[in-house]
Amino acid sequence: MSKGTILCVEDNRENRLLLRRVLEAEGYQVVEAGSAEEALACLENGKPHLILMDINMPNVDGYTLTAQIKSQPGFKDVPIIAVTANVMRGDRERILGAGCDGYIQKPIDIDALTYHIERYLTRSSRD
């Protein structure tokens, strides 16, 4: 039985594959999107329990896409965790200001990833 559906929005194919392997091994169903356009199309097909959002993507970045998703009816409550290499001063505030609920730094620490996912899914189910 699946622990929930996670939409992974990541333009790097290898990173998507890594996330899929880790998350499926943890019992999650994974939906992949390689761009903002693909992510929006995935959302038309169903609401995930959580979204992992790459911030640095071509065309439409993760900040903009997060704001778009959070503005759609029915998606405001979906936790979005930014996955980013951006750790400079002000990045955290910008990530949270865009509507992300939290962030995980690249390179990804698998233990931290699974901890944050569990934390946000538990918090989301209580809301």
CNS distance restraints for C-alpha pairs under 8 A (distance, minus, plus):
assign (resid   1 and name CA) (resid  27 and name CA) 7.39 0.50 0.50
assign (resid   2 and name CA) (resid  27 and name CA) 5.39 0.50 0.50
assign (resid   2 and name CA) (resid  28 and name CA) 5.23 0.50 0.50
assign (resid   2 and name CA) (resid  29 and name CA) 6.07 0.50 0.50
assign (resid   3 and name CA) (resid  27 and name CA) 5.56 0.50 0.50
assign (resid   3 and name CA) (resid  28 and name CA) 5.06 0.50 0.50
assign (resid   3 and name CA) (resid  29 and name CA) 7.44 0.50 0.50
assign (resid   4 and name CA) (resid  27 and name CA) 7.87 0.50 0.50
assign (resid   4 and name CA) (resid  28 and name CA) 5.29 0.50 0.50
assign (resid   4 and name CA) (resid  29 and name CA) 6.07 0.50 0.50
assign (resid   4 and name CA) (resid  48 and name CA) 7.59 0.50 0.50
assign (resid   4 and name CA) (resid  49 and name CA) 5.91 0.50 0.50
assign (resid   5 and name CA) (resid  28 and name CA) 5.85 0.50 0.50
assign (resid   5 and name CA) (resid  29 and name CA) 4.64 0.50 0.50
assign (resid   5 and name CA) (resid  30 and name CA) 5.78 0.50 0.50
assign (resid   5 and name CA) (resid  31 and name CA) 7.24 0.50 0.50
assign (resid   5 and name CA) (resid  48 and name CA) 5.06 0.50 0.50
assign (resid   5 and name CA) (resid  49 and name CA) 5.30 0.50 0.50
assign (resid   5 and name CA) (resid  50 and name CA) 6.81 0.50 0.50
assign (resid   6 and name CA) (resid  28 and name CA) 6.85 0.50 0.50
assign (resid   6 and name CA) (resid  29 and name CA) 6.25 0.50 0.50
assign (resid   6 and name CA) (resid  30 and name CA) 5.06 0.50 0.50
assign (resid   6 and name CA) (resid  31 and name CA) 6.19 0.50 0.50
assign (resid   6 and name CA) (resid  48 and name CA) 5.56 0.50 0.50
assign (resid   6 and name CA) (resid  49 and name CA) 5.93 0.50 0.50
assign (resid   6 and name CA) (resid  50 and name CA) 4.98 0.50 0.50
assign (resid   6 and name CA) (resid  51 and name CA) 5.57 0.50 0.50
assign (resid   6 and name CA) (resid  52 and name CA) 7.19 0.50 0.50
assign (resid   7 and name CA) (resid  30 and name CA) 5.99 0.50 0.50
assign (resid   7 and name CA) (resid  31 and name CA) 4.75 0.50 0.50
assign (resid   7 and name CA) (resid  32 and name CA) 5.84 0.50 0.50
assign (resid   7 and name CA) (resid  33 and name CA) 7.28 0.50 0.50
assign (resid   7 and name CA) (resid  39 and name CA) 7.80 0.50 0.50
assign (resid   7 and name CA) (resid  48 and name CA) 6.12 0.50 0.50
assign (resid   7 and name CA) (resid  50 and name CA) 6.45 0.50 0.50
assign (resid   7 and name CA) (resid  51 and name CA) 4.71 0.50 0.50
assign (resid   7 and name CA) (resid  52 and name CA) 6.19 0.50 0.50
assign (resid   8 and name CA) (resid  16 and name CA) 6.88 0.50 0.50
assign (resid   8 and name CA) (resid  19 and name CA) 7.57 0.50 0.50
assign (resid   8 and name CA) (resid  30 and name CA) 7.04 0.50 0.50
assign (resid   8 and name CA) (resid  31 and name CA) 6.18 0.50 0.50
assign (resid   8 and name CA) (resid  32 and name CA) 4.98 0.50 0.50
assign (resid   8 and name CA) (resid  33 and name CA) 6.11 0.50 0.50
assign (resid   8 and name CA) (resid  51 and name CA) 5.96 0.50 0.50
assign (resid   8 and name CA) (resid  52 and name CA) 4.83 0.50 0.50
assign (resid   8 and name CA) (resid  53 and name CA) 6.40 0.50 0.50
assign (resid   9 and name CA) (resid  16 and name CA) 7.84 0.50 0.50
assign (resid   9 and name CA) (resid  32 and name CA) 6.20 0.50 0.50
assign (resid   9 and name CA) (resid  33 and name CA) 4.77 0.50 0.50
assign (resid   9 and name CA) (resid  34 and name CA) 5.91 0.50 0.50
assign (resid   9 and name CA) (resid  35 and name CA) 6.63 0.50 0.50
assign (resid   9 and name CA) (resid  36 and name CA) 7.42 0.50 0.50
assign (resid   9 and name CA) (resid  39 and name CA) 6.36 0.50 0.50
assign (resid   9 and name CA) (resid  51 and name CA) 7.33 0.50 0.50
assign (resid   9 and name CA) (resid  52 and name CA) 6.00 0.50 0.50
assign (resid   9 and name CA) (resid  53 and name CA) 4.99 0.50 0.50
assign (resid   9 and name CA) (resid  54 and name CA) 5.86 0.50 0.50
assign (resid  10 and name CA) (resid  15 and name CA) 7.02 0.50 0.50
assign (resid  10 and name CA) (resid  16 and name CA) 6.05 0.50 0.50
assign (resid  10 and name CA) (resid  32 and name CA) 7.71 0.50 0.50
assign (resid  10 and name CA) (resid  33 and name CA) 6.34 0.50 0.50
assign (resid  10 and name CA) (resid  34 and name CA) 5.16 0.50 0.50
assign (resid  10 and name CA) (resid  35 and name CA) 6.73 0.50 0.50
assign (resid  10 and name CA) (resid  53 and name CA) 6.61 0.50 0.50
assign (resid  10 and name CA) (resid  54 and name CA) 5.05 0.50 0.50
assign (resid  10 and name CA) (resid  57 and name CA) 7.42 0.50 0.50
assign (resid  11 and name CA) (resid  16 and name CA) 7.74 0.50 0.50
assign (resid  11 and name CA) (resid  33 and name CA) 7.48 0.50 0.50
assign (resid  11 and name CA) (resid  34 and name CA) 4.30 0.50 0.50
assign (resid  11 and name CA) (resid  35 and name CA) 5.71 0.50 0.50
assign (resid  11 and name CA) (resid  54 and name CA) 7.46 0.50 0.50
assign (resid  11 and name CA) (resid  57 and name CA) 6.05 0.50 0.50
assign (resid  11 and name CA) (resid  58 and name CA) 7.89 0.50 0.50
assign (resid  12 and name CA) (resid  16 and name CA) 6.38 0.50 0.50
assign (resid  12 and name CA) (resid  34 and name CA) 7.05 0.50 0.50
assign (resid  13 and name CA) (resid  17 and name CA) 6.24 0.50 0.50
assign (resid  13 and name CA) (resid  34 and name CA) 7.29 0.50 0.50
assign (resid  14 and name CA) (resid  18 and name CA) 6.24 0.50 0.50
assign (resid  15 and name CA) (resid  19 and name CA) 6.15 0.50 0.50
assign (resid  16 and name CA) (resid  20 and name CA) 6.03 0.50 0.50
assign (resid  16 and name CA) (resid  32 and name CA) 6.94 0.50 0.50
assign (resid  17 and name CA) (resid  21 and name CA) 6.20 0.50 0.50
assign (resid  18 and name CA) (resid  22 and name CA) 6.25 0.50 0.50
assign (resid  19 and name CA) (resid  23 and name CA) 5.92 0.50 0.50
assign (resid  20 and name CA) (resid  24 and name CA) 5.83 0.50 0.50
assign (resid  20 and name CA) (resid  30 and name CA) 6.08 0.50 0.50
assign (resid  21 and name CA) (resid  25 and name CA) 6.08 0.50 0.50
assign (resid  22 and name CA) (resid  26 and name CA) 6.38 0.50 0.50
assign (resid  22 and name CA) (resid 110 and name CA) 7.62 0.50 0.50
assign (resid  23 and name CA) (resid  27 and name CA) 6.44 0.50 0.50
assign (resid  23 and name CA) (resid  28 and name CA) 5.43 0.50 0.50
assign (resid  23 and name CA) (resid  29 and name CA) 7.45 0.50 0.50
assign (resid  23 and name CA) (resid  30 and name CA) 7.05 0.50 0.50
assign (resid  23 and name CA) (resid 114 and name CA) 7.94 0.50 0.50
assign (resid  24 and name CA) (resid  28 and name CA) 4.94 0.50 0.50
assign (resid  24 and name CA) (resid  29 and name CA) 6.11 0.50 0.50
assign (resid  24 and name CA) (resid  30 and name CA) 6.81 0.50 0.50
assign (resid  31 and name CA) (resid  42 and name CA) 7.68 0.50 0.50
assign (resid  32 and name CA) (resid  39 and name CA) 7.74 0.50 0.50
assign (resid  33 and name CA) (resid  38 and name CA) 5.09 0.50 0.50
assign (resid  33 and name CA) (resid  39 and name CA) 5.02 0.50 0.50
assign (resid  33 and name CA) (resid  42 and name CA) 7.39 0.50 0.50
assign (resid  34 and name CA) (resid  38 and name CA) 6.30 0.50 0.50
assign (resid  34 and name CA) (resid  39 and name CA) 7.41 0.50 0.50
assign (resid  35 and name CA) (resid  39 and name CA) 6.23 0.50 0.50
assign (resid  35 and name CA) (resid  57 and name CA) 7.12 0.50 0.50
assign (resid  35 and name CA) (resid  58 and name CA) 7.74 0.50 0.50
assign (resid  35 and name CA) (resid  60 and name CA) 7.76 0.50 0.50
assign (resid  36 and name CA) (resid  40 and name CA) 6.25 0.50 0.50
assign (resid  36 and name CA) (resid  60 and name CA) 6.01 0.50 0.50
assign (resid  36 and name CA) (resid  61 and name CA) 7.50 0.50 0.50
assign (resid  36 and name CA) (resid  62 and name CA) 7.77 0.50 0.50
assign (resid  36 and name CA) (resid  65 and name CA) 6.27 0.50 0.50
assign (resid  37 and name CA) (resid  41 and name CA) 6.32 0.50 0.50
assign (resid  38 and name CA) (resid  42 and name CA) 6.17 0.50 0.50
assign (resid  39 and name CA) (resid  43 and name CA) 6.30 0.50 0.50
assign (resid  40 and name CA) (resid  44 and name CA) 6.51 0.50 0.50
assign (resid  40 and name CA) (resid  69 and name CA) 7.83 0.50 0.50
assign (resid  41 and name CA) (resid  45 and name CA) 6.90 0.50 0.50
assign (resid  42 and name CA) (resid  46 and name CA) 6.76 0.50 0.50
assign (resid  43 and name CA) (resid  47 and name CA) 5.79 0.50 0.50
assign (resid  43 and name CA) (resid  48 and name CA) 7.55 0.50 0.50
assign (resid  47 and name CA) (resid  75 and name CA) 7.44 0.50 0.50
assign (resid  48 and name CA) (resid  78 and name CA) 7.28 0.50 0.50
assign (resid  49 and name CA) (resid  78 and name CA) 6.17 0.50 0.50
assign (resid  49 and name CA) (resid  79 and name CA) 7.32 0.50 0.50
assign (resid  49 and name CA) (resid 121 and name CA) 7.08 0.50 0.50
assign (resid  50 and name CA) (resid  78 and name CA) 5.67 0.50 0.50
assign (resid  50 and name CA) (resid  79 and name CA) 5.05 0.50 0.50
assign (resid  50 and name CA) (resid  80 and name CA) 5.99 0.50 0.50
assign (resid  50 and name CA) (resid  81 and name CA) 7.80 0.50 0.50
assign (resid  50 and name CA) (resid 117 and name CA) 7.75 0.50 0.50
assign (resid  50 and name CA) (resid 120 and name CA) 7.94 0.50 0.50
assign (resid  50 and name CA) (resid 121 and name CA) 7.03 0.50 0.50
assign (resid  51 and name CA) (resid  78 and name CA) 7.27 0.50 0.50
assign (resid  51 and name CA) (resid  79 and name CA) 6.30 0.50 0.50
assign (resid  51 and name CA) (resid  80 and name CA) 4.68 0.50 0.50
assign (resid  51 and name CA) (resid  81 and name CA) 6.23 0.50 0.50
assign (resid  52 and name CA) (resid  80 and name CA) 5.90 0.50 0.50
assign (resid  52 and name CA) (resid  81 and name CA) 4.97 0.50 0.50
assign (resid  52 and name CA) (resid  82 and name CA) 5.91 0.50 0.50
assign (resid  52 and name CA) (resid  83 and name CA) 6.45 0.50 0.50
assign (resid  53 and name CA) (resid  62 and name CA) 6.12 0.50 0.50
assign (resid  53 and name CA) (resid  66 and name CA) 7.74 0.50 0.50
assign (resid  53 and name CA) (resid  80 and name CA) 6.63 0.50 0.50
assign (resid  53 and name CA) (resid  81 and name CA) 5.94 0.50 0.50
assign (resid  53 and name CA) (resid  82 and name CA) 4.63 0.50 0.50
assign (resid  53 and name CA) (resid  83 and name CA) 5.62 0.50 0.50
assign (resid  54 and name CA) (resid  61 and name CA) 7.92 0.50 0.50
assign (resid  54 and name CA) (resid  62 and name CA) 5.72 0.50 0.50
assign (resid  54 and name CA) (resid  82 and name CA) 5.87 0.50 0.50
assign (resid  54 and name CA) (resid  83 and name CA) 4.93 0.50 0.50
assign (resid  54 and name CA) (resid  84 and name CA) 5.96 0.50 0.50
assign (resid  55 and name CA) (resid  61 and name CA) 5.69 0.50 0.50
assign (resid  55 and name CA) (resid  62 and name CA) 3.94 0.50 0.50
assign (resid  55 and name CA) (resid  63 and name CA) 6.22 0.50 0.50
assign (resid  55 and name CA) (resid  82 and name CA) 6.38 0.50 0.50
assign (resid  55 and name CA) (resid  83 and name CA) 6.55 0.50 0.50
assign (resid  55 and name CA) (resid  84 and name CA) 5.73 0.50 0.50
assign (resid  56 and name CA) (resid  61 and name CA) 5.56 0.50 0.50
assign (resid  56 and name CA) (resid  62 and name CA) 6.30 0.50 0.50
assign (resid  56 and name CA) (resid  84 and name CA) 7.26 0.50 0.50
assign (resid  57 and name CA) (resid  61 and name CA) 4.85 0.50 0.50
assign (resid  57 and name CA) (resid  62 and name CA) 6.63 0.50 0.50
assign (resid  60 and name CA) (resid  64 and name CA) 6.39 0.50 0.50
assign (resid  60 and name CA) (resid  65 and name CA) 6.60 0.50 0.50
assign (resid  61 and name CA) (resid  65 and name CA) 6.27 0.50 0.50
assign (resid  62 and name CA) (resid  66 and name CA) 5.83 0.50 0.50
assign (resid  62 and name CA) (resid  82 and name CA) 7.74 0.50 0.50
assign (resid  63 and name CA) (resid  67 and name CA) 6.40 0.50 0.50
assign (resid  63 and name CA) (resid  95 and name CA) 6.71 0.50 0.50
assign (resid  63 and name CA) (resid  98 and name CA) 5.36 0.50 0.50
assign (resid  63 and name CA) (resid  99 and name CA) 7.87 0.50 0.50
assign (resid  64 and name CA) (resid  68 and name CA) 6.26 0.50 0.50
assign (resid  64 and name CA) (resid  98 and name CA) 7.23 0.50 0.50
assign (resid  65 and name CA) (resid  69 and name CA) 6.15 0.50 0.50
assign (resid  66 and name CA) (resid  70 and name CA) 6.08 0.50 0.50
assign (resid  66 and name CA) (resid  80 and name CA) 7.48 0.50 0.50
assign (resid  66 and name CA) (resid  98 and name CA) 6.34 0.50 0.50
assign (resid  66 and name CA) (resid  99 and name CA) 6.09 0.50 0.50
assign (resid  66 and name CA) (resid 100 and name CA) 6.67 0.50 0.50
assign (resid  67 and name CA) (resid  71 and name CA) 6.14 0.50 0.50
assign (resid  67 and name CA) (resid  98 and name CA) 5.62 0.50 0.50
assign (resid  67 and name CA) (resid  99 and name CA) 5.94 0.50 0.50
assign (resid  68 and name CA) (resid  72 and name CA) 6.67 0.50 0.50
assign (resid  69 and name CA) (resid  75 and name CA) 6.30 0.50 0.50
assign (resid  69 and name CA) (resid  76 and name CA) 7.38 0.50 0.50
assign (resid  70 and name CA) (resid  75 and name CA) 5.53 0.50 0.50
assign (resid  70 and name CA) (resid  76 and name CA) 4.50 0.50 0.50
assign (resid  70 and name CA) (resid  77 and name CA) 7.80 0.50 0.50
assign (resid  70 and name CA) (resid  78 and name CA) 7.88 0.50 0.50
assign (resid  70 and name CA) (resid  99 and name CA) 6.77 0.50 0.50
assign (resid  71 and name CA) (resid  75 and name CA) 7.30 0.50 0.50
assign (resid  71 and name CA) (resid  76 and name CA) 6.57 0.50 0.50
assign (resid  72 and name CA) (resid  76 and name CA) 6.93 0.50 0.50
assign (resid  77 and name CA) (resid 124 and name CA) 7.17 0.50 0.50
assign (resid  78 and name CA) (resid 124 and name CA) 7.40 0.50 0.50
assign (resid  79 and name CA) (resid 100 and name CA) 7.22 0.50 0.50
assign (resid  79 and name CA) (resid 101 and name CA) 5.89 0.50 0.50
assign (resid  79 and name CA) (resid 120 and name CA) 6.47 0.50 0.50
assign (resid  79 and name CA) (resid 121 and name CA) 7.47 0.50 0.50
assign (resid  79 and name CA) (resid 124 and name CA) 6.98 0.50 0.50
assign (resid  80 and name CA) (resid  99 and name CA) 7.66 0.50 0.50
assign (resid  80 and name CA) (resid 100 and name CA) 4.98 0.50 0.50
assign (resid  80 and name CA) (resid 101 and name CA) 5.46 0.50 0.50
assign (resid  80 and name CA) (resid 102 and name CA) 7.01 0.50 0.50
assign (resid  81 and name CA) (resid 100 and name CA) 5.72 0.50 0.50
assign (resid  81 and name CA) (resid 101 and name CA) 5.75 0.50 0.50
assign (resid  81 and name CA) (resid 102 and name CA) 4.91 0.50 0.50
assign (resid  81 and name CA) (resid 103 and name CA) 4.96 0.50 0.50
assign (resid  81 and name CA) (resid 104 and name CA) 7.01 0.50 0.50
assign (resid  82 and name CA) (resid  95 and name CA) 7.12 0.50 0.50
assign (resid  82 and name CA) (resid 100 and name CA) 6.30 0.50 0.50
assign (resid  82 and name CA) (resid 101 and name CA) 7.90 0.50 0.50
assign (resid  82 and name CA) (resid 102 and name CA) 6.24 0.50 0.50
assign (resid  82 and name CA) (resid 103 and name CA) 4.30 0.50 0.50
assign (resid  82 and name CA) (resid 104 and name CA) 6.10 0.50 0.50
assign (resid  83 and name CA) (resid 103 and name CA) 5.73 0.50 0.50
assign (resid  83 and name CA) (resid 104 and name CA) 4.90 0.50 0.50
assign (resid  83 and name CA) (resid 105 and name CA) 5.87 0.50 0.50
assign (resid  83 and name CA) (resid 106 and name CA) 6.52 0.50 0.50
assign (resid  83 and name CA) (resid 108 and name CA) 7.94 0.50 0.50
assign (resid  84 and name CA) (resid 103 and name CA) 7.22 0.50 0.50
assign (resid  84 and name CA) (resid 104 and name CA) 6.40 0.50 0.50
assign (resid  84 and name CA) (resid 105 and name CA) 5.14 0.50 0.50
assign (resid  84 and name CA) (resid 106 and name CA) 5.37 0.50 0.50
assign (resid  85 and name CA) (resid 105 and name CA) 5.51 0.50 0.50
assign (resid  85 and name CA) (resid 106 and name CA) 4.72 0.50 0.50
assign (resid  85 and name CA) (resid 107 and name CA) 7.12 0.50 0.50
assign (resid  86 and name CA) (resid  91 and name CA) 6.23 0.50 0.50
assign (resid  86 and name CA) (resid 105 and name CA) 7.38 0.50 0.50
assign (resid  87 and name CA) (resid  91 and name CA) 5.86 0.50 0.50
assign (resid  87 and name CA) (resid  92 and name CA) 7.16 0.50 0.50
assign (resid  87 and name CA) (resid 105 and name CA) 7.28 0.50 0.50
assign (resid  90 and name CA) (resid  94 and name CA) 6.22 0.50 0.50
assign (resid  91 and name CA) (resid  95 and name CA) 6.04 0.50 0.50
assign (resid  92 and name CA) (resid  96 and name CA) 6.17 0.50 0.50
assign (resid  92 and name CA) (resid 103 and name CA) 7.74 0.50 0.50
assign (resid  93 and name CA) (resid  97 and name CA) 5.78 0.50 0.50
assign (resid  94 and name CA) (resid  98 and name CA) 6.13 0.50 0.50
assign (resid  95 and name CA) (resid  99 and name CA) 6.92 0.50 0.50
assign (resid  95 and name CA) (resid 100 and name CA) 5.84 0.50 0.50
assign (resid  95 and name CA) (resid 102 and name CA) 7.62 0.50 0.50
assign (resid  95 and name CA) (resid 103 and name CA) 7.50 0.50 0.50
assign (resid  96 and name CA) (resid 100 and name CA) 4.89 0.50 0.50
assign (resid  96 and name CA) (resid 101 and name CA) 6.19 0.50 0.50
assign (resid  96 and name CA) (resid 102 and name CA) 6.61 0.50 0.50
assign (resid 104 and name CA) (resid 108 and name CA) 6.98 0.50 0.50
assign (resid 104 and name CA) (resid 112 and name CA) 7.60 0.50 0.50
assign (resid 104 and name CA) (resid 113 and name CA) 6.84 0.50 0.50
assign (resid 105 and name CA) (resid 109 and name CA) 7.85 0.50 0.50
assign (resid 108 and name CA) (resid 112 and name CA) 7.81 0.50 0.50
assign (resid 108 and name CA) (resid 113 and name CA) 7.01 0.50 0.50
assign (resid 109 and name CA) (resid 113 and name CA) 6.13 0.50 0.50
assign (resid 110 and name CA) (resid 114 and name CA) 6.25 0.50 0.50
assign (resid 111 and name CA) (resid 115 and name CA) 6.10 0.50 0.50
assign (resid 112 and name CA) (resid 116 and name CA) 6.08 0.50 0.50
assign (resid 113 and name CA) (resid 117 and name CA) 6.18 0.50 0.50
assign (resid 114 and name CA) (resid 118 and name CA) 6.14 0.50 0.50
assign (resid 115 and name CA) (resid 119 and name CA) 6.11 0.50 0.50
assign (resid 116 and name CA) (resid 120 and name CA) 6.09 0.50 0.50
assign (resid 117 and name CA) (resid 121 and name CA) 6.01 0.50 0.50
assign (resid 118 and name CA) (resid 122 and name CA) 5.98 0.50 0.50
assign (resid 119 and name CA) (resid 123 and name CA) 6.16 0.50 0.50
assign (resid 120 and name CA) (resid 124 and name CA) 5.87 0.50 0.50
assign (resid 121 and name CA) (resid 125 and name CA) 6.13 0.50 0.50
assign (resid 122 and name CA) (resid 126 and name CA) 6.53 0.50 0.50
assign (resid 123 and name CA) (resid 127 and name CA) 6.56 0.50 0.50
